[in-house]
Amino acid sequence: MRAQEKAERAAQIRERASGIVAGAHQENGFRILDFESETMLAEILRQYDGNENNTMSFELDNISRSLRDNALVLYEALRMYGMLASVIPYGNSAIMTVTESAKNYFENKDKVTNGGNRMEKQVKIFISHSSDDVKYVRRIVEFLEDLNVPEDGIFCSSIPEYGIPGGEKIFDFLRGQFDTYDLHVIFVLSKNYYNSIASLNEMGAAWVGRNEYTVLLLPHFPYSEIKGVLDPREIATKIDDESTINIRLSELRDKILSEFALNKINENKWERVRNSFIADMLEINLEAKVSKIEFS
């Protein structure tokens, strides 16, 4: 009986995967993966160490829940696409062999869709965050305004004037932003962020699109908790790290001014903007702690 159930389950997985692959479209003879399969492939390649045998152990722990829940179907779809030569799932991991097509997929896709050259797009800052951290995010938007970033250069779903217009479907509008603009993504990381499926999907989309990004850690969120497609070894801006925050914010300022071709800010004004921003972010954290204590 168990063998029969297992066979039926495997047949269902193959059928679902086949439907996904059949729906993929081609451009100039190149088959483009569906969004979920593409995101899963990006996760696989991130964990691949580049060994000559192309074999690897893939861990599901640090990827979004939607990918984890659909992993078996996506494995099968990637095998049908020709991205995986073999895959053996076990527990929360899988032993797999990636193909040369998989290793070259994103480079080849870029050549087919953009002729090897990325089209010149308008720069826009996208603040990827959890809605539970909206107080911090509002202050981040004000910081960008102080740098004179234009209104049409910011997208932040929690702030009405920078968010999603009425009547628009959230997912379609978000994907349109990635397609239309040269997005610089600011990841506002916290425990709330990693508890949000929507936020993790945004992280995956930014990784697939190879967007420029900045990692901003809210107070009391440690470097060691950075997970997903973001590399914890990369430099991050931690609000309550007194030893590095001034340097990191200056680097962020210079990057933004360069991206938008903005005039350099007077050093005295910059110190006021920077110090006010840090103080306000720490105060928001203090208010949150007091509120939690009072509630308890």
C-alpha angles and dihedrals in degrees: 000000000000092000090053092050090048091051092048091050091050090050091052091051092050091048093051092045091048090054091052094050093045089057095054115112129223130225119196089341093308116120112225117209121237115258098259094046090047091051091049091049090052089053091049093050090048090060095040112105096204097248118168094244091058090224124135147161110242118206122206097195099094102042131090119284093241090059092044093051091050097037099117093051092046092049089055093045091051089050090052090047088055095246096114123045092192140352132191113186119206127170110315093339141058136210108223145165117222121210130228087250089060094050091050098036100103093043092049092046090053091052093050098044099036103023088246091299125091113232116245106260134180112264117241133174114229115196107209108198148134115267087229088069095054095127091059091043093052089056091049089054089051089051090055090048089053087056087055095245105169119251092245089052095070130071117185119155095205095056110072098214091051099034141085116312118242115272094025121122108240098225095044092048092048093050089049089057091055091047097044105038139047093241125206101198120209108200109206099200126200138130086273089057094055091047090057117087090195091056093049090050089054089052091052092048091051090051093050091048091048090228125179108257145183123205114218118186118205119224115295094012105121127219089239091065094063105118142158121048092339115097112232088208092065120095113270133185110241114192096210097041100106093187096061111016097092092051094045093050091049089052091049090049092052092048093050094045089051095046093052096034090237126167118264114262120239108259094235091051091047092054090052092048093046097044093045091050094051093045093049093048091051091046091053088053091049092049090051091052092049092048091050091051092048091048091051 
